[in-house]
Amino acid sequence: MGTTQLESVPEPKYWHLKTVLSEALDSEFAVGEILPNERDLAARFGVARATLRQALEQLELEGRLQRRRGVGTTVAPPRMGVSVGSEQHAWPGGPHDAWHAVDCRLEVPPAALAETLVTATDEAVYIVRRSRVSRGQPVASELLYIPSASVPDLSGIDAPSGAARARAVLRELQRLELERQENAVELGSAGADAAKELDRLPGAPVLVVTTRHIARGRTAALSVATYRADTCRLTFGDSGGVEIHHGPERQAS
């Protein structure tokens, strides 16, 4: 590769570098190819490594790059299309739900979530962990917080732990009449647990979708779902559901 120096531009240097790097990805690298290390890239473009990292982080956020454990930074494939939340009035675990139950535990939730659930700060709730896989790749993980008051008859069910217990909790939850759902989406960074489940590095950009399931005038369940930002593009349709679509097709050679 030749050496490319950046000219003085009015925009932040890392942003201009992002554009230059994006063009290089299209013309010089194939999907899945590993990029040179940061030292070599910084030398090629005549920038500090801190500037390079800012540009790489932005490209990762836009879905152009992926940081893979034990591999390095690679060129990402186009975002995949996955239908999510197409049923506005449906409890988790319904017949068309593509999430997979992993386990269930009874624990005290964080104080902020307890406030949303209107439970005492020391009151344990059921925490159902679920995962979402598309085309053999993990795309999302979810923690579903369910107060005991939402599933009062659960104590009589013989499913002590694991996925079976999680499915039992969801079945009991579906006995309630769902009034409505409220969704919120925000950008976040992957914590250690979510990063491990999603095959990402801690701190990688993620999209966090919080859904309140309301029944009998209160929050009967609270879903906190973490999606890979490099894989998913979330849009809200007329029904209020959330869908994930393919990003624009990209050609790399």
N, C-alpha and C positions, 0 to 999 in steps of 0.2 A: 504494500500500500504506500502511496505517496503521502507527504505531509500536507495537511490542510490547515491554514491559519485563519482565524476568524477576524473579520474586519470590524472596526468600531461601528456599533449599531445603537440606536436609541433604546431598544428593548433590552430587558435583562439578558446578560450573556448566556445564562443557562437555557433561556427560552429559545434564543437563536440556535444554540447548540442542539437543542431538541429537534428543531426543524432539519438541521444538517444531518443528524443521526438518523432521523426518520427516512430521509432520502437515501442514506447509505443502506438502511435495512432493506429498502425496496430494490436497490440495484445490485447489492453485493452479497446478501445473505439469504439463505433459504429458511423456511419454517423449521424450527427445532435446532437450528445451528447455534453453536456456542459462540458468544462474542469474545473478542480478546479481553485480557484482564484490564482493570481500571488504569493501571500505570501506562500500558501501551496506548489505550484510547486517549488518555489525557495528553500524552506526548504527541500523538497524531494530530489532535485538534488544537494543540497549543493552549490548553486551559488547565486550571488547577483541578485537582481531584475532587474537591468539594463542589466545584461547578459541574463537573461531569456527573457526580452522584445526583445532583438536583435534576439534571436532564434525564438520567436513567430512571429516577423515581417517577418523573412525569410520564415517561413512555410506558412504564409499568402500569401506572394508574390508567392510562388510555388503552391498555390491553395490547400494546405492541411488543412488550417484553415480559418474560417470566423469570423470576429468581427461583431456582430449583435446588433443593437440598443436595449437597454433595456433587452438584453438576456445575453450577454457575449461572450466568445470565444467558438465556436463550431467546430466540425469536419466537413469539407466541403465534399460535394458529388463530384464525378468525374466531370471534366469540360464537359460542354454540347457542342454538335456539332451544329453549326449554319452557314449557307452559307451567306457570306457577300461579296458584290462587285464582283459578278461573271461576270458581264458585264463590260468589260473595257471601251467601248465607249457608255456609257449610262448616261443620266442626272439623278440627284436625282428625285424621284417621278415618275419614269417610271412604266410600268405595272408589272414588276417583282421585284419592290423595296419593301422590307419588313418593311421599316421604317414607322412610323406613325406620321403625322404632329400634332403638339400640338398647336403652336401659331406663330404669326409673329409680329414683331415690327420694327419701323424705328428709328434707333439710330446710333450714331457715334461709330464706332468700336475702339478697342484699337489701339494705334499708330502703333505697329508692324504689325497688320493685315491690317491697312490702307495702309501701305507701300507695302505689298504684293498685295493688290487689286489695287494699283496705284490710290488711291483716295486722295483727300485733307484731311488733318488731322481733319478738322472740318466738313467733308461731311458725312451725315447720309447714311447708307445702310440698306437694308432689312436684318433682322436677323430672320431666320426661325429656330424654335426649334422643334426637332423631337426626338422620343424615339423608342427603339427597345426592344421587349419582346419575350422571348423564353420559352416555357413550363410554362407559367404563371409567369416567373421571369424576372425582368428588367435586361438586359445585357449591354445596351449601351444608351448613350444620345448624341445628336449632336446639334451643332450650325452651321448653314449654312449661310455664309455672302455673300450677292448678291448686287453688286452696282446697282444703279438705271439705269445706262446705259445698263445693261444686260436685263432689263425688261422695256423698254421705254413706252410700251402701257398699263402698269398696272393701270395707273390713271383712266382709263375708266371702270374698273371692279368694280362691286358693291359687294364687300366682305370686309367690313371695318376692321375686326379684327378676331382673333382666328384661329382655324384650317382651316376654309374656306379661309381666307386670305392667309394662308401659302400655301395651295394647289393651289390657283390662281397664286401666285408668281412662284411656281414650273412649272405650265403649261406654263406661259409666257417664263420662262427660256428655256424650251424645244424647243422653236421656233428657237433658235440659233443652228448652226451646230457645234457639239462638235469635236474639233480637237484631243485632247488627255487629259490624266489625269496624274498627278504626285503625288505619294503617299510617305509618310514618317511616320515611327512609332517610338515612343519613350515612355519610362517609365515615369510616372508622379504620382502625388498624387491627390486625389480627393479634389476639393474645396467644399465649403459649398453647392452650388447649385447642382453640379454633385453628391455629396454624398447623398443628399436628394432624387434625382431622381433615383439613383441606389440602394437605401436602404443600404448604406454603412456609415461608420463613416468618418468624415472629416480627410484627411490625409491618407486614405486607398490607397494601390497601385492600379494604373489604367494604361491601355495602351491607349495612345493618337495617333489616326491616323489622319493625316492631308492630305487632298486631294485637289489639285488645279485642277479645271475644266477649260481648256483653249479653248477659241474660238476667232476667229479673231485675233490671235496672242497675246491675253492678258488673264489675269485671269478673267474669267466671273463669277466664284463662288468659294468660299473657304469653305471647310467642315472641321470642327474640331470635331471629334467623340471620345468620351471617353468610353472605354470598361472596364468592371470589370476584373481585372487581375486574380482574383481567379476563374473566370468562363471561360475565353476565352484564347485560344492559337491561335495566328494569324500566318498564313503561306501564302507565295506568290507563286502562281502557274505560269505556263508558260504564261498564258494569262495576267499576271500582276494584276489580281484581288486579293482580300483578302478573305481568308476563315478561319473559326473558326472550329476547330476539337475537338473531345473528347480527354481529356487527358488519360493517361494509366489507365485502370480499377484498382481500389483498393478494397480490401476486408477488412472490419473492423468487429471485433466481440468482 
